[in-house]
């Protein structure tokens, strides 16, 4: 068996970062989402993992 791609917290953080880009920047944000952020968002949706609301709040410029 291979090692997990991310920890649970990393997956949530990546998914939240990608969703925040789209939420704050609209169409421009969709062009800035990384492949890892997109994969994490898909995993969160498919697995039904709840994302805490504070995970969607950018902490600084590196979070968007």
Order of alpha helices (4+ residues) and beta strands (2+ residues): alpha-alpha-alpha
